[in-house]
Amino acid sequence: MQKWLFRLGFPSLFFFLSGPVLAAVSVFATVPEWGALAQEIGGERVTVFTATSALQDPHHIEARPSLIARARAAQLLVATGADLEIGWLPVLLRESGNERILPGQAGHLEAASVVRLRDVPQVVDRSMGDVHPAGDPHFHLDPRNIPPVAQALAERLVRIDPAGANAYRANLERFQERWQAALRRWEEEGKRLKGLRVLQIHRSFNYLAYWLGLENVGELEPKPGIEPGSGHLSRIVAGQKAAPAALILRAAYQNDAAGRWVSEQTGIPLLTLPYTVGGTPEARDLFGLFEATIAALKGAAR
């Protein structure tokens, strides 16, 4: 043993004893907002892989072999749920063969399970388009929904990695304090936006509208997930003559062709919002997401 230590050398031994904590939990997040939250709560004890980017539609992702390999190695899956990932996540789970992250296991967390979903349809059938039976899954855009997800995430990390319990709880407490302070600031800054009339391309920003008091006057899609045709867009343009919206909202991942055409015909500005972490350069984390969103809305609403 002494010879081994001598060959290792004092500087190397010091690094070995006092170097950074090795990550204990591999987290697979389906979307950027939960990847960012997992990093906030997990800190150095987690490695986080996010399956999608802010420039991808989270409804429509291919379960590629590279994603399957990542899911196979994960100890914790964090998904939105409420059928947001219904087109690809079940395939990913099946093909990964990873029982640890299957529904019902400690390694499977759906954020929708700890928040109150809005816009739950009374009746659902195929003629209604891409409707989510459990309710609107874009709930991360109401920042009041983030704390309960953070709490649930911390609890799952403690179950999976009990040795890191103190670290996860301390990270959670710091995050919640920072979040509540930021929330008070955002709500004060957002007061001038109350009553702002907006059109959307898809029902991506309903929770943002509920939170800030925006008035959503319609969507460019004739039905959720259905591309608008020229006739439908012409009717929207005609409907804006009497009481026009102030802005057309577009998520960073959405095609802007329909929004640009309506904007050109009506003079209503088309505003791209980050929608999630990474959607704009300013939206580097969850705090930046809401700061960038409010700043963009205030700037465009002048």
Buried (B, 14 or more C-beta within 10 A) or exposed (E): EEEEEEEEEEEEEEEEEEEEEEBBBBBBBBBBBBBBBBBBBBBBBBBBBBBBBBBBBBBEBEBEEEBBEBBBBBBBBBBBBBBBBBBBBEBBBEBBEBEBBBEEEBBBBBBBBBBEBEBEEEEEEEEEEBBBEBBBBBBBBBBBBBBBBBBBBBBBBBEBBEEBBEBBBEBBEEBBEEBEEBBEEBBEBBEBBEEBBBBBBBBBBBBBBBBBEBEBBEBBBBBBBEEBEEEBBBEBBEBBEEEBBBBBBBBBBBEBEBBEBBBEBBEBEBBBBBBBBBBBEEBBBBBBBBBBBBEBBBEBBE
